Amino acid sequence: MDYGTDSGDEHRSAVEGRLSGKAYPGGGEKRAMAGKILVVDDEPTIREMIGFALSRAGFAYVEAGDAAQAEAEILRDMPDLILLDWMLPGQSGIEFVRLLRSDPATRAIPVIMLTARGEEEDKVRGLKDGADDYVTKPFAPKELVARIEAVLRRMKPEATNDMVNVNGLLLDPMSHRVTVGERDLDLAPTEFRLLHVLMTHPERVYSRDQLLDLVWGRNIHVGPRTVDMHVSNLRKALEASGHNRLIQTVHGSGYRFSTRGQT
């Protein structure tokens, strides 16, 4: 089955206000699914069909019929990826992706454009304006899911269900288990999410504020020292296997996950 055909004219209008300066929640408790997708399309039947394909692939999803509804959903719970139709009523998809890229709070959200425009010039324009990939309607659901997984794997690996194995430390998002050999490690949900973020971005240094956003979410009001406490708990859980040394403190900056020796 192929999904989607665009209909109607593209309407453009000035949109008051910006995304900057608003509070963007991170959704509180993170999902054990493969990530949360925001589907933005003005055709309810297309949203329904895409939602069915996403659910079958293990994704959580929410819907929006236009850019204003999409902004409201982002304010409510930051998605891991946005499927964005080019031709929307009011503010077009291409205008909305420019707005997302202009705001530090939403700049890093991966965006896949959905459109009936198949000309190379349109594809180049979409990518130049900030889209991370481009899917032409009609499309097969398997192709769409494969594109989503590829973008997430490249840009937000912590939002996928891929298992991560580093030096015998195995993290499985599907079963929500961390194992060393045959032994399960007992991690609290926060420590699990913290480890998942760090393991999927080896050698990257995260500040405490960045980890607060990624692990706790933007609508949770806790101090940076909370990160220190949970890093300490995580190290204790990994101590018996010797993997605690992989979580390194970078003085004056934050923390990183590294198989290299501490410098």
Sequence and secondary structure as in RCSB ss.txt:
>XXXX:A:sequence
MDYGTDSGDEHRSAVEGRLSGKAYPGGGEKRAMAGKILVVDDEPTIREMIGFALSRAGFAYVEAGDAAQAEAEIL
RDMPDLILLDWMLPGQSGIEFVRLLRSDPATRAIPVIMLTARGEEEDKVRGLKDGADDYVTKPFAPKELVARIEA
VLRRMKPEATNDMVNVNGLLLDPMSHRVTVGERDLDLAPTEFRLLHVLMTHPERVYSRDQLLDLVWGRNIHVGPR
TVDMHVSNLRKALEASGHNRLIQTVHGSGYRFSTRGQT
>XXXX:A:secstr
  B    S        S STT      SS  SSS EEEEE S HHHHHHHHHHHHHTT EEEEESSHHHHHHHHH
HS  SEEEEESS SSS HHHHHHHHHHSTTTTTS EEEEES   HHHHHHHHHTT SEEEESSB HHHHHHHHHH
HHHHH GGGS   EEETTEEEETTTTEEEETTEEE   HHHHHHHHHHHTSTT  B HHHHIIIII TT    TH
HHHHHHHHHHHHHTTTTGGGGEEEETTTEEEE SS   
